[in-house]
Amino acid sequence: MDVALEIRPPSDRDHYRFKRLDASGELCFDEFRRIYKELKDRILLEMESKIEYEGKIYAGRKIADIVPEDRIEKFWRYLEFQNQFEKSFKASWGKSG
């Protein structure tokens, strides 16, 4: 509107100077944070449901008793994290579905 009223001169909106570009490191960090949050939420939900449905077994115990070290892979599936991150580099950024 300012250009039509001759308040401002016309500008080249396609020039890189007028574009917002994100650095690759920032994009990778955002994707890492998104994947981490999704996995954290899933693990928390699984742990809460385990405590809810097996509450009598775990009553008064520490969290270390709920997730023993030798069975941590039941909750933390490292390949799931890796696969999600690799998908990001195949033009599948963001949550799908």
C-alpha positions, 0 to 999 in steps of 0.5 A: 500500500505504501508503494501504491501511495508512493510513500516507499519505493518498490523493493525487490522482495525476492532478494536474499537480503529480504529472506529469513534463512536458518543455519543448518546447525539451528535446524538440526538442533530444533529437530533433535529437540523435537525428537527428544521431546517426543521420546521423553513424552513416550517414555514418561507415559510408559513409565506412568502406565506401568506404575498405574497398572502395577502399582502394588508391586512398585509401591514405596520403591525408587525409580531405579527399581522400576527401570533396572539397568539391564532392562532400560532398553524397554523404555529407551530404544536408541535405534528409534531416536537414530531412525527419527533423526536420520529421517530428518535428513531425507526431507521428512522434517517434522512430525508426520501423520 
